[in-house]
Amino acid sequence: MSESGERADPVRRTDFRRARHDRPTPDAARFAGQVARALAAPSGGEVPGGAGQGQGHRSASHPEYAAEPVEDANGEISTDPSAVRLVAPPGEAERPDVTDPGSVGVPSALRDAAFGTPYVPESGDQPGGVEVVPLPTAPAVVCDLEDRILRVNPAFLRLTGCDPSDPDSGPLGMRLAQLVAGPDADARLIRADGAAVRVRVVRWDLPGGLRAVLLVELGEPAPEPVDRRWTAELERLARVGTWTFDLATATLRRSASLEELYRQVGVVPDGAHGPVEGDQVALLCRALRTGAGAATDHHVELRLPGERVLSCRAVIERAPHGMPVRLAGMVRDVSAQRLAEGRVQHSGRRFADLMSTVPAGVALLDAAGRLVDANASFCRLLDRTLEGLRGTPALALSAEPVEPGAPLPGWLRAGGAPAVVTLLKADGSGVTCEIGVTTSTSDEGDPFWLVVATDVGDRRRAAEVLRQAGSVDELTRLPNRAAALALVDELLADSPRVAVACGDLDDFARVNSSLGHLAGDELLVGLAGRLQRELPIGCTAARLSADEFVVICSDHALIGGPDALARRVGELLHTTVPVHGRPVQLTASVGVATPDVRPGEVTAGDLLRYAEVAMQEAKRRDRGGVATASPAVVASADRQLELEAELRAALAEDRLVLEYQPVVGPDGTVLSAEALVRWPHPERGMISPGEFLPVAERAGMMRELDLWVLRTAVNSAVRWPGRAGVAVNLAGLLPGDPAFLSDVTRIVEGAGLAWERLILELVETSLVALPQAALDAMAELVSRGARFAVDDFGTGYSSLARLKELPAQTVKVDRAFVTGVGTDPADFAVARAVVDMARAMGRTTVAEGVETAAQFHVLRGLGVDAYQGWLFSRSLREQDLEQVLAAGRLATPARALGA
């Protein structure tokens, strides 16, 4: 057999291989006669003269018949029993190997027509001297005595849904009973796709202990008649309707229930564009024309107003011979079903979202203790994927000892108190968890375990973090003030040569305002690392506040004394640090203190306070300076401590007073008055703000002081004659404070002051890099009528363009530029730039510290809107201000000139 022939006929190739091994001795003539009689037999089953019948000569009264297959319109041999006709008995056998005297000879042409041409090797020799008996072209198989299938033909492979080009992939070796069930006269063949085909089974015995089986495909029995009235009523109750489209006549018919369903949901079945089923009909007809017959059905959902949904499914119906005859469709109202499905999906999604946000691990286990589902926290807890966890028994998750034979670990029980157990992670290590277990049931009624696992280790680590938070600075990871004080106390108990050096960065606000707070944080972290790396042995660095560090030395004699320690700290803080790729030059003022600075016992708090006061003294003298705490410095520190206590008492007892400095227009009209706080001390007399405000700032009292000033000022302004505004300078109560808006609102509305009379002054540096919440709070107050003023503008480090972003209506030119505005070209240029820019942005300007007429005239020529200074009035007590307001105007150089 040639290679091309072998590829062309795989069935014959398979027959050849089996013939080579099995070596049958077929009797083709007898087989042909039996086929003819079997096809003519009305009841199928065993053929007379076949198995179970006599094998001798046949009676002349029973003539033999052979079956002649009939070709259909496509030239293929039909397997329909009605397409088989009988022919006259054949003559004598033409084959020389027919030896049974009782056999009937069959002409080779008839035999080949009924059974197909036998395979003959190219050499012309039969394999092993035995001819291969071909099977009929109708579906047929050859079985052994145990009913195992040994041979099949292509028709049988097609009927069972197997690939005819590969017989080896078919049912070879299977028992026929696995494929065919029921009586031979009306059996069912089970196809590869699970479908059942109605067949008649015809069997013959063959020589060599073999049996041939022919399958004749039958049509399905006619169904029993159905009462259409019942069908219509069921369709109506189920909200289902049907339609058909006859392919031969192109006729569309709808059931009455479908017409009623369309009316109920508001569908016009026959619109301007044709019937509503037209798209499905056209699609399936197109599939039939183009040969895309694999698409035998089509489904679509029609969504209507009011959350109504119709499910529309159409199929192709075929005749028994496979010819498509019509399209059938079913339309069903699935609105309630889709609504319920949507609710279930939303509920499931909400539950899944909830479980994904729960910090604890949550797992579902079935009644057998196998994990079914888990949230992301549980997967992270055990360091496993959800796919890897599914199906894992609880015993495999637990590291706890289990009694032999126990199906579940002891902690997997309902109603018990939470237990602390060890679970196994992916790497075999354990994680200690607190386990809570309960039982529930699924929607199907199946029980399951709900397990909640919390990592106790996380709780312990959180406790450690909280403990460290009380002693470690979060940003730099250096010891904080509390830890520094504890260390100094410990050292003071053991050594008299303890030294404490405080270093404060000079002008650190410039970094925050120009580069941003993130850059400032980066700089502080870099400095902390440098201190840790380069400080001498026996020295410990800590962070006291934003830009203030402290170095604690256990024995200053080892490094050359307190002064040497202060210089070393100053050198480490005096450096150039790259921030965001830009070099930043830094200096620091340093103060150092030792326990012998004064007689008597010195505590850690005293020593740290003395070092801070010395550092402030160094900062007052020169940037980057160093100072040592002396008895005079100590006395000053003690005095400031006393002053702080007295200031707190004065604030609590309402012993502070306010004075007001008028702000006037060019013609002397009093536009507003700025509130200035004063402290009349019962023993020291009037203490200036320059002395007690730094004390309040160091003591953290500025916010409390601002609230007192605001409350007192607005209550006074309510009683003023006229409509002059009141200006309050804020240094501790800032827009970034979460309670800023509520505090200001409560005070102003409580006093009954009109919002348009309130002016809040903020220094320029406090307005740099405001968060959005602060800007929103300022905008809310502005919308009510309040005004914001930028105080001391020009002394900060932000660009002038920054003013455009601020919700401020007034710019106050600092007295530093006003003083030299008539004599210094630089001051004049700055003042003019500020005034021009403010005017371009729609802001008004106020010049502070105006003391001479020359300054007034120059500033007026620049276009300044209002003026404040001793040239017009010093700060006034409330009753004196009321007299000025009643008079209406103050004298100005412009009024003196009659301008």
C-alpha positions in Angstrom: 0.0 0.0 0.0 1.4 3.4 -1.0 2.0 6.2 1.5 -0.6 8.4 -0.3 -3.2 5.6 -0.2 -2.5 5.1 3.5 -3.1 8.8 4.2 -6.2 8.8 2.0 -8.1 5.9 3.6 -7.3 5.7 7.3 -10.2 3.3 7.9 -8.7 0.8 5.4 -5.3 1.2 6.9 -6.8 0.3 10.3 -8.6 -2.7 8.8 -5.3 -3.8 7.3 -3.5 -3.7 10.7 -6.3 -5.6 12.4 -6.4 -8.2 9.6 -2.6 -8.7 10.0 -3.0 -9.5 13.7 -6.4 -11.2 13.9 -6.2 -13.2 10.6 -10.1 -13.7 10.2 -11.4 -16.3 7.7 -14.6 -14.4 6.5 -17.3 -15.9 4.4 -18.2 -12.9 2.3 -21.1 -14.6 0.4 -22.9 -15.8 3.5 -22.4 -12.3 5.1 -23.9 -10.7 2.1 -27.0 -12.9 2.2 -27.4 -12.3 5.9 -27.3 -8.5 5.4 -30.0 -8.8 2.7 -32.3 -10.8 4.9 -31.6 -8.5 8.0 -32.5 -5.4 6.1 -35.7 -7.1 5.0 -36.5 -8.3 8.6 -39.3 -6.2 10.1 -38.3 -6.6 13.8 -34.5 -6.4 13.8 -32.6 -8.7 16.2 -31.2 -12.1 15.2 -31.5 -12.9 11.6 -33.0 -16.3 10.6 -30.2 -18.4 9.5 -27.8 -16.4 11.5 -26.7 -16.8 15.1 -28.9 -19.3 16.9 -30.3 -20.8 13.6 -29.1 -23.7 11.6 -26.0 -23.2 9.5 -26.8 -25.9 6.9 -28.3 -25.7 3.4 -31.3 -23.3 3.1 -34.7 -24.5 1.9 -35.6 -23.6 -1.7 -38.9 -22.3 -0.4 -37.1 -19.5 1.3 -35.5 -17.5 -1.4 -32.5 -15.4 -0.5 -32.5 -11.6 -0.9 -29.7 -9.0 -0.9 -29.9 -5.3 0.1 -29.1 -2.7 -2.5 -28.3 0.7 -1.0 -30.0 3.7 -2.5 -28.1 6.9 -3.1 -29.6 10.3 -2.0 -29.5 13.5 -4.0 -25.9 14.1 -2.9 -24.7 10.8 -4.1 -24.2 9.4 -0.6 -25.5 6.1 0.6 -28.5 6.6 2.8 -28.8 4.9 6.2 -32.6 5.4 6.5 -34.3 2.0 6.4 -36.9 3.4 4.0 -34.1 4.1 1.5 -33.1 0.4 1.3 -34.7 -1.8 -1.4 -34.4 -5.5 -1.9 -32.9 -7.2 -5.0 -33.2 -10.6 -6.4 -31.1 -13.5 -4.9 -27.6 -13.4 -6.2 -26.2 -16.1 -8.4 -23.4 -18.4 -7.6 -20.5 -17.1 -5.7 -17.8 -15.6 -7.8 -15.2 -15.7 -5.1 -12.9 -18.8 -5.1 -12.6 -18.9 -1.3 -16.2 -19.7 -0.6 -16.1 -23.3 0.6 -19.4 -23.7 2.6 -21.7 -25.7 0.4 -24.7 -24.0 2.0 -23.5 -20.5 1.3 -25.0 -18.3 -1.3 -22.8 -16.7 -4.0 -22.8 -12.9 -4.3 -21.6 -11.0 -7.3 -18.6 -8.9 -6.5 -20.3 -5.7 -7.9 -23.3 -6.2 -5.5 -21.1 -7.1 -2.6 -18.9 -4.0 -3.1 -22.0 -1.8 -3.5 -23.4 -3.1 -0.2 -20.2 -3.4 1.8 -17.7 -1.1 0.1 -14.6 -2.1 -1.8 -12.3 -4.3 0.3 -8.7 -3.2 1.0 -6.2 -4.9 -1.3 -2.5 -4.2 -0.8 -0.6 -2.7 -3.7 1.2 -6.0 -4.2 -2.1 -7.7 -4.8 -1.4 -10.2 -2.0 -3.8 -10.6 0.9 -2.1 -10.0 4.3 -1.2 -13.4 5.6 -3.1 -15.0 2.8 -6.5 -13.9 4.2 -8.8 -11.3 2.6 -10.0 -8.4 4.7 -13.8 -8.5 4.9 -15.1 -5.0 4.4 -17.9 -3.6 6.5 -21.1 -2.1 5.0 -21.3 1.6 4.2 -24.1 1.8 6.7 -23.1 2.2 10.4 -21.5 -1.2 11.4 -19.1 -2.7 13.8 -17.4 -6.1 14.4 -17.3 -7.4 18.0 -15.8 -10.4 19.7 -17.8 -12.9 21.8 -17.5 -10.7 24.8 -19.2 -7.8 22.9 -16.0 -5.7 22.7 -15.8 -3.6 19.6 -12.9 -4.6 17.3 -13.7 -2.8 14.0 -15.8 0.2 13.0 -16.6 1.9 9.7 -16.7 5.6 9.0 -20.5 5.7 9.0 -20.5 4.4 12.5 -17.9 7.0 13.6 -20.0 9.7 12.1 -23.2 8.4 13.8 -21.5 8.4 17.2 -20.0 11.9 16.7 -16.4 10.7 16.5 -13.8 11.8 13.9 -14.0 9.4 10.9 -10.4 10.3 9.8 -9.0 8.8 13.0 -10.6 5.4 13.8 -8.3 4.8 16.7 -9.9 7.7 18.6 -13.3 6.1 18.4 -14.9 3.4 20.6 -12.5 0.6 19.8 -12.1 -1.7 22.8 -15.4 -0.6 24.4 -18.3 -3.0 25.0 -21.2 -2.4 22.6 -23.6 -2.2 25.6 -21.8 1.0 26.7 -23.0 2.7 23.5 -26.3 1.0 22.7 -29.1 0.5 25.2 -32.6 -1.0 24.8 -34.2 -3.7 22.7 -32.6 -4.3 19.3 -35.9 -3.4 17.6 -35.9 0.1 19.2 -32.6 0.9 20.8 -30.8 4.1 21.6 -27.2 4.9 20.6 -25.4 7.3 23.0 -23.3 9.8 21.0 -20.0 11.3 22.1 -21.8 14.6 22.9 -24.3 12.7 25.2 -27.2 12.8 22.7 -29.3 9.7 22.0 -30.1 8.4 18.5 -32.9 5.9 17.9 -31.6 2.9 16.0 -32.5 -0.7 15.0 -29.7 -3.2 15.9 -29.0 -6.2 13.5 -26.5 -8.8 14.6 -24.7 -11.7 12.7 -22.1 -14.3 13.8 -18.9 -14.3 11.8 -16.3 -17.1 11.5 -13.5 -17.0 14.0 -15.7 -16.1 17.1 -16.6 -12.7 15.8 -20.0 -10.9 15.4 -21.1 -8.1 13.0 -23.6 -5.5 14.2 -25.4 -3.2 11.8 -27.2 0.0 13.1 -30.2 1.3 11.2 -31.1 4.9 12.2 -34.8 5.3 12.9 -36.9 8.4 13.1 -38.1 9.6 16.5 -41.7 8.4 17.4 -44.4 10.9 16.9 -45.2 12.7 20.2 -48.5 12.3 21.8 -51.0 15.1 20.9 -51.0 18.0 23.3 -54.0 20.1 24.1 -53.0 23.6 22.9 -55.4 25.2 25.4 -53.3 23.8 28.3 -50.1 24.9 26.5 -51.4 28.5 26.0 -52.6 28.7 29.6 -49.2 27.5 30.9 -47.4 30.0 28.7 -49.6 32.8 29.9 -49.0 31.9 33.6 -45.3 31.6 33.0 -45.2 34.8 31.0 -43.8 33.0 28.0 -44.7 33.3 24.4 -43.6 31.5 21.2 -43.2 32.2 17.5 -42.3 30.3 14.4 -40.9 31.3 11.0 -41.5 28.8 8.2 -38.4 28.9 5.9 -40.3 27.6 2.9 -43.1 30.2 3.0 -41.3 32.9 4.9 -44.3 33.1 7.3 -44.0 34.4 10.8 -46.6 33.2 13.4 -46.9 34.2 17.0 -48.8 32.5 19.8 -51.6 34.2 21.6 -49.6 34.2 24.8 -46.8 36.1 23.0 -49.2 38.7 21.7 -50.5 39.2 25.2 -47.0 39.4 26.7 -46.0 42.1 24.2 -49.1 44.1 25.1 -48.3 43.8 28.8 -44.7 45.1 28.5 -45.5 47.7 26.0 -43.8 46.2 22.9 -45.1 47.0 19.5 -44.5 43.7 17.7 -44.8 45.0 14.1 -43.2 48.5 13.9 -42.0 50.7 11.1 -38.8 48.6 10.8 -40.6 45.3 10.6 -41.4 42.6 13.2 -39.5 42.7 16.5 -38.2 39.2 15.9 -36.8 40.3 12.5 -33.2 40.6 13.7 -33.0 37.1 15.0 -34.7 35.7 11.9 -32.3 37.5 9.7 -29.3 36.4 11.7 -30.1 32.7 11.6 -31.1 32.8 8.0 -27.8 34.4 7.2 -26.0 31.7 9.1 -27.8 29.0 7.0 -26.9 30.7 3.7 -23.3 31.3 4.6 -22.8 27.8 5.9 -22.1 29.0 9.5 -24.4 26.2 10.6 -22.6 25.8 13.9 -24.7 28.7 15.2 -28.0 26.7 15.4 -29.5 29.1 18.0 -29.4 32.7 19.0 -30.2 34.5 22.3 -30.6 38.1 23.1 -32.2 40.1 26.0 -34.4 43.1 25.2 -34.3 45.7 28.0 -37.4 47.9 28.2 -38.3 51.0 30.3 -39.2 50.3 33.9 -36.5 47.7 34.4 -38.5 45.2 32.2 -36.3 42.5 30.5 -37.4 40.0 27.8 -35.3 36.9 27.1 -35.6 36.0 23.3 -34.1 32.7 22.2 -34.5 31.3 18.7 -33.4 27.9 17.2 -33.3 26.2 13.9 -35.6 23.2 13.5 -34.6 20.5 11.0 -36.3 17.5 9.3 -35.2 14.0 10.2 -32.9 14.0 7.1 -31.3 17.3 8.4 -32.9 19.8 6.2 -33.8 23.1 8.0 -37.5 23.7 7.9 -38.3 26.5 10.3 -37.1 28.8 13.0 -38.7 28.6 16.4 -38.4 31.3 19.1 -39.4 31.6 22.7 -39.8 35.0 24.5 -39.9 35.0 28.3 -40.4 37.9 30.7 -37.3 37.6 33.0 -37.7 41.0 34.7 -38.2 39.6 38.2 -35.4 37.1 37.7 -32.9 39.7 36.6 -34.0 42.1 39.4 -33.4 39.3 41.9 -30.1 38.4 40.3 -29.0 42.0 40.5 -29.9 42.3 44.1 -28.0 39.1 44.9 -25.0 40.3 43.0 -25.1 43.7 44.7 -25.5 41.9 48.1 -22.6 39.6 47.3 -20.5 42.5 46.1 -21.2 44.5 49.2 -20.3 41.5 51.4 -17.1 40.9 49.4 -16.2 44.6 49.7 -16.8 44.5 53.4 -14.7 41.4 53.8 -11.8 42.9 51.8 -11.7 45.9 54.1 -11.9 43.9 57.4 -8.3 44.1 58.8 -8.8 40.6 60.5 -8.5 37.4 58.5 -11.9 35.8 57.7 -12.3 32.3 56.3 -15.2 30.1 55.4 -14.9 26.3 55.9 -17.4 23.7 54.9 -18.9 21.1 57.2 -15.9 18.8 56.6 -13.5 21.5 57.7 -12.1 22.4 54.3 -11.5 26.0 53.4 -13.9 27.3 50.8 -13.2 31.0 50.7 -11.1 33.7 52.6 -10.5 37.4 52.4 -7.3 39.1 51.5 -6.3 39.6 55.1 -6.5 35.9 55.8 -4.3 35.1 52.8 -1.8 37.7 53.9 -1.8 36.3 57.4 -0.8 32.9 56.2 1.3 34.2 53.3 -0.7 32.0 50.8 -2.8 32.6 47.7 -6.5 32.0 47.8 -6.2 29.3 45.1 -3.6 27.6 47.3 -5.8 27.8 50.4 -9.0 26.5 48.8 -9.7 22.9 49.7 -7.1 22.9 52.5 -8.4 21.0 55.6 -8.4 22.8 58.9 -6.0 20.2 60.3 -3.4 21.3 57.7 -3.8 24.9 58.7 -3.2 24.4 62.4 0.1 23.9 64.2 -1.6 22.8 67.4 -1.4 19.1 68.5 -4.4 17.1 67.5 -5.7 13.9 69.0 -5.1 10.9 66.7 -8.1 10.3 64.5 -9.7 13.6 65.2 -11.4 15.0 62.1 -11.2 18.6 63.2 -8.8 20.7 65.4 -10.1 21.5 68.8 -10.4 25.2 68.2 -12.9 24.7 65.3 -16.0 24.8 67.4 -19.0 27.1 67.7 -20.0 29.1 70.8 -16.6 28.9 72.5 -14.6 31.9 73.7 -11.9 33.1 71.3 -8.8 30.9 71.5 -5.2 31.8 70.9 -3.7 29.2 68.5 -0.8 28.9 66.1 -1.6 28.7 62.4 0.9 27.6 59.7 2.2 29.9 57.1 3.3 28.9 53.6 7.0 28.5 54.7 6.1 26.3 57.6 6.6 29.0 60.2 3.8 29.7 62.7 1.8 32.8 63.4 0.0 33.3 66.7 -3.6 34.3 66.2 -6.7 34.8 68.2 -9.4 32.7 66.6 -13.1 33.3 66.8 -15.4 30.6 65.4 -19.1 30.4 64.7 -21.4 28.4 62.5 -23.9 29.4 59.9 -25.8 28.1 56.9 -25.6 28.9 53.2 -28.5 29.8 51.0 -28.8 26.2 50.0 -29.0 25.2 53.7 -25.5 23.7 53.9 -23.7 24.4 57.2 -20.3 26.1 57.2 -17.8 27.5 59.7 -17.0 31.2 59.9 -13.5 31.7 61.3 -12.0 35.1 62.2 -8.3 35.2 62.9 -6.4 38.2 64.3 -2.7 38.3 64.4 -1.8 38.7 68.1 1.8 39.4 67.0 0.5 42.5 65.3 -1.1 43.6 68.6 2.1 43.0 70.4 4.0 44.9 67.8 1.5 47.7 68.0 2.0 47.9 71.7 5.7 48.2 71.1 5.2 50.9 68.6 3.1 52.8 71.1 5.7 52.4 73.7 8.4 53.7 71.3 6.1 56.5 70.3 6.4 57.9 73.8 10.2 57.9 73.6 11.2 58.0 69.9 10.8 60.9 67.5 8.7 59.6 64.6 10.5 61.5 61.9 14.2 61.1 62.8 13.9 58.0 65.0 16.0 59.8 67.6 15.0 59.9 71.3 12.4 62.5 71.9 12.2 65.1 74.8 10.8 62.5 77.2 13.5 60.0 76.4 16.2 62.7 76.7 15.0 63.8 80.1 14.9 60.2 81.3 18.5 59.7 80.1 19.8 62.9 81.8 18.1 61.9 85.1 19.8 58.5 84.8 23.2 60.1 84.1 22.9 62.8 86.9 22.6 60.0 89.4 25.9 58.5 88.4 28.2 61.3 87.1 28.7 65.0 88.0 30.3 65.7 84.6 27.1 65.5 82.6 26.7 68.2 79.9 23.7 69.1 77.8 24.0 71.0 74.5 21.0 72.4 72.7 21.2 73.4 69.0 18.6 75.3 67.1 18.8 75.7 63.4 18.9 79.4 62.3 16.2 80.5 59.9 14.8 77.0 59.4 11.4 78.4 58.4 13.1 79.6 55.2 13.6 76.0 54.1 10.0 75.1 54.7 8.6 78.1 53.0 10.8 78.0 50.0 11.3 74.3 49.4 8.3 72.9 51.2 7.8 70.8 54.4 8.8 67.6 52.8 12.2 69.1 52.0 12.4 70.4 55.5 11.7 66.9 56.8 14.4 65.4 54.6 16.9 67.9 55.9 16.1 67.1 59.5 16.5 63.4 58.8 19.9 64.0 57.2 21.1 66.1 60.2 19.9 63.4 62.6 21.9 60.8 60.8 25.0 63.0 60.8 24.7 63.5 64.5 24.4 59.8 65.2 27.4 59.0 63.0 29.8 61.7 64.0 29.2 62.5 67.6 32.0 61.5 70.0 31.6 58.3 72.0 29.5 58.8 75.1 27.3 61.4 73.4 23.6 60.8 72.5 21.6 63.0 70.2 17.8 63.6 70.6 15.2 65.8 69.0 13.4 68.3 71.2 11.1 70.0 68.7 10.8 71.0 65.0 14.4 72.2 64.4 15.9 71.9 67.8 18.3 69.1 68.8 20.0 68.2 72.0 23.2 66.3 72.6 23.6 64.6 76.0 27.2 63.8 77.0 27.8 61.4 79.9 31.3 62.8 80.7 32.3 66.1 79.1 35.9 65.7 80.4 36.5 63.0 77.8 35.9 65.4 74.9 37.6 68.5 76.3 34.9 70.1 78.4 31.5 71.8 77.8 32.7 74.4 75.4 34.4 71.8 73.2 31.1 69.9 73.2 29.1 73.0 72.2 31.6 73.8 69.4 31.4 70.2 68.1 27.6 70.2 68.0 27.7 73.6 66.2 30.1 72.2 63.6 27.9 69.2 62.9 24.8 71.4 62.5 26.7 74.0 60.5 26.9 72.2 57.1 25.6 72.1 53.6 22.9 69.4 53.1 21.6 68.4 49.6 17.8 68.6 49.6 16.0 67.5 46.4 19.3 67.8 44.6 19.9 71.4 45.8 22.6 72.4 48.3 21.1 74.1 51.5 23.5 76.0 53.7 22.7 75.6 57.4 23.9 77.2 60.7 22.8 76.6 64.2 22.9 78.5 67.5 24.1 76.2 70.4 23.8 76.6 74.2 25.4 74.2 76.7 24.8 73.7 80.4 26.3 71.6 83.2 25.0 70.7 86.7 27.4 73.1 88.5 25.9 76.2 86.9 24.2 76.9 90.2 24.5 75.4 93.7 22.0 72.8 94.9 20.3 70.0 93.2 19.7 70.3 89.5 17.1 68.1 87.8 17.1 66.9 84.2 14.4 69.5 83.4 16.4 72.3 84.9 19.6 71.3 83.0 17.7 71.1 79.7 16.0 74.5 80.3 19.3 76.2 81.1 20.8 74.8 77.9 17.8 76.2 75.9 18.1 79.6 77.5 21.8 79.7 76.7 21.0 78.7 73.1 18.5 81.6 72.8 21.1 84.0 74.2 23.5 82.8 71.5 20.9 83.3 68.8 20.2 86.9 70.0 23.9 87.7 69.8 24.8 86.2 66.5 23.7 83.5 64.0 25.6 80.4 64.4 27.0 81.4 67.8 27.7 79.4 70.9 26.8 80.3 74.5 27.4 78.6 77.9 24.8 78.8 80.6 26.1 81.2 83.3 24.6 82.2 86.7 23.1 85.2 84.8 21.6 83.0 82.1 20.3 80.7 84.8 18.7 83.6 86.6 17.1 84.7 83.3 15.8 81.2 82.8 14.3 81.1 86.3 12.8 84.5 85.7 11.2 83.3 82.4 9.8 80.3 84.2 8.2 82.5 86.8 7.0 84.8 84.1 5.4 81.9 82.3 3.5 80.8 85.4 2.4 84.4 86.0 1.3 84.8 82.4 -0.9 81.7 82.6 -2.5 83.1 85.7 -3.1 86.5 84.1 -4.7 85.0 81.1 -6.9 82.8 83.2 -7.9 85.7 85.4 -8.5 88.1 82.5 -5.8 90.5 83.7 -4.5 91.3 80.2 -5.7 94.4 78.4 -6.1 95.5 74.8 -5.1 98.8 73.2 -6.0 99.8 69.7 -4.0 101.7 67.0 -6.1 103.3 64.3 -5.6 102.7 60.6 -6.6 105.8 58.6 -7.2 106.8 55.0 -5.4 109.7 53.3 -8.0 112.1 54.6 -7.7 110.9 58.2 -10.9 108.8 58.3 -10.5 105.9 60.7 -11.1 102.8 58.7 -10.2 100.2 61.4 -8.2 99.7 64.5 -5.6 96.9 65.3 -5.9 95.2 68.7 -2.6 95.1 70.6 -2.3 93.0 73.8 -0.7 94.5 76.9 0.2 93.0 80.3 0.0 95.3 83.3 2.0 93.4 85.9 1.1 94.2 89.5 4.8 94.3 90.6 6.8 94.9 87.4 4.5 97.4 85.8 3.6 97.3 82.1 5.4 94.3 80.5 6.0 94.8 76.8 4.8 92.3 74.2 8.4 91.8 73.1 9.1 90.3 76.6 6.1 88.1 77.3 5.2 86.9 73.8 8.4 84.8 73.4 7.5 83.3 76.8 4.0 82.5 75.6 5.4 81.0 72.4 7.9 78.7 74.2 5.1 77.7 76.7 2.7 76.8 73.9 0.2 79.5 74.9 -0.1 81.4 71.6 -3.4 79.8 70.5 -5.0 80.4 73.9 -3.7 84.0 73.8 -5.1 84.6 70.3 -8.6 83.3 71.3 -8.6 85.7 74.3 -7.6 88.7 72.1 -10.2 87.8 69.4 -13.0 87.4 71.9 -12.1 90.6 73.8 -11.7 92.7 70.6 -14.9 91.7 68.9 -16.9 92.3 72.1 -15.4 95.8 72.3 -15.9 96.6 68.6 -19.6 95.9 68.9 -19.9 99.0 71.2 -17.8 101.3 68.9 -19.6 104.2 67.2 -19.6 104.0 63.4 -18.6 101.1 61.2 -14.9 101.0 61.7 -13.4 97.5 61.5 -11.4 95.7 64.2 -8.1 93.9 63.2 -6.7 91.0 65.2 -3.3 89.6 64.6 -3.2 85.8 64.8 0.0 83.8 65.6 -1.3 80.7 67.3 -4.9 80.4 66.0 -4.1 79.6 62.3 -6.2 78.5 59.3 -4.5 75.1 59.4 -6.1 74.4 62.8 -9.0 72.0 62.3 -11.1 74.1 64.8 -10.1 77.4 63.2 -13.4 78.0 61.4 -15.6 76.8 64.2 -13.7 78.9 66.9 -13.9 82.1 64.9 -17.5 81.6 64.0 -18.5 80.9 67.6 -16.7 84.0 68.9 -17.9 86.5 66.2 -21.5 85.3 66.1 -21.6 85.1 69.9 -20.6 88.8 70.2 -23.0 89.9 67.4 -20.3 91.7 65.3 -21.0 92.1 61.6 -18.7 89.9 59.6 -17.6 92.8 57.3 -16.1 94.6 60.3 -13.7 91.7 61.1 -10.1 91.7 59.8 -7.8 88.8 60.6 -4.1 89.6 60.2 -1.7 86.7 59.5 2.1 87.0 59.1 3.4 86.1 55.7 5.3 83.0 56.8 2.1 81.4 58.3 0.5 81.5 54.9 3.1 79.5 53.1 2.0 76.1 51.8 -1.4 76.1 53.4 -3.4 72.8 53.0 -6.6 72.9 51.0 -8.7 72.6 54.2 -7.1 75.8 55.5 -7.8 77.6 52.2 -11.4 76.4 52.3 -11.8 77.7 55.8 -10.4 81.1 54.8 -12.7 81.2 51.7 -15.7 80.5 53.9 -15.0 83.4 56.2 -14.4 85.7 53.2 -17.7 84.6 51.7 -19.4 85.8 55.0 -17.7 89.2 54.7 -14.6 88.9 56.8 -11.3 90.1 55.4 -7.7 88.7 55.7 -4.6 90.9 55.8 -1.0 89.8 55.1 1.0 91.3 57.9 4.7 92.3 57.6 4.6 91.5 53.8 8.0 91.5 52.2 9.9 90.1 55.3 9.1 86.4 54.5 10.8 84.1 52.0 8.0 83.3 49.7 7.9 84.9 46.2 5.7 87.9 45.6 3.7 85.7 43.1 2.6 83.7 46.2 0.2 86.5 47.0 -1.9 85.7 44.0 -2.8 82.3 45.6 -3.8 83.7 49.0 -7.4 84.6 49.9 -6.3 87.9 51.4 -7.8 91.3 50.6 -5.2 93.5 52.2 -1.4 93.7 52.1 0.4 95.5 54.9 3.8 96.9 53.9 6.3 96.2 56.7 7.8 99.1 58.7 11.2 97.9 57.6 10.6 99.2 54.1 8.5 102.2 55.2 11.3 103.7 57.3 13.6 104.3 54.4 11.1 104.7 51.7 12.0 108.4 51.3 15.8 108.0 51.6 16.7 104.4 50.5 16.2 103.6 46.8 15.9 99.9 47.7 13.2 100.4 50.2 11.4 102.7 47.8 11.6 100.0 45.0 10.3 97.3 47.3 7.4 99.4 48.5 6.5 100.4 45.0 6.6 96.8 43.8 4.3 95.7 46.6 1.8 98.5 46.0 1.8 98.0 42.3 1.4 94.2 42.6 -1.4 94.5 45.1 -3.3 97.0 43.0 -3.0 94.8 39.9 -4.5 91.9 41.9 -7.3 94.0 43.4 -5.8 94.1 46.9 -5.7 97.2 49.1 -2.5 98.3 50.9 -1.7 99.5 54.4 1.7 101.0 55.3 2.9 100.2 58.8 5.1 102.4 61.0 4.5 105.7 59.3 6.2 108.3 61.5 7.0 111.3 59.3 5.1 113.4 56.9 7.8 112.7 54.2 7.1 109.0 54.5 3.4 109.7 54.2 3.8 111.8 51.0 6.0 109.3 49.3 3.7 106.4 50.2 0.7 108.4 49.1 2.4 109.1 45.8 2.9 105.3 45.4 -0.8 104.8 45.8 -1.0 103.3 49.3 -4.6 103.1 50.4 -4.3 103.4 54.3 -1.7 104.2 56.9 -0.8 103.2 60.4 1.8 104.7 62.7 2.7 107.2 65.4 2.3 110.0 62.8 -1.4 109.6 63.2 -1.9 108.0 66.6 -0.2 105.8 69.2 -2.1 102.8 70.6 -5.2 103.9 72.5 -7.2 102.5 75.3 -10.8 101.5 74.4 -12.4 104.6 75.7 -9.9 106.9 74.0 -10.5 105.1 70.7 -14.3 105.6 71.0 -13.7 109.3 71.3 -11.6 109.3 68.2 -14.2 107.3 66.3 -16.9 109.7 67.5 -14.9 112.7 66.2 -14.7 110.9 62.8 -11.2 111.8 61.6 -7.6 112.1 62.7 -5.2 114.8 61.5 -3.0 113.9 58.5 -0.3 115.8 56.5 -2.8 115.7 53.6 -5.4 117.5 55.6 -2.9 120.1 56.8 -2.1 120.9 53.2 -5.8 121.0 52.3 -5.4 118.1 49.9 
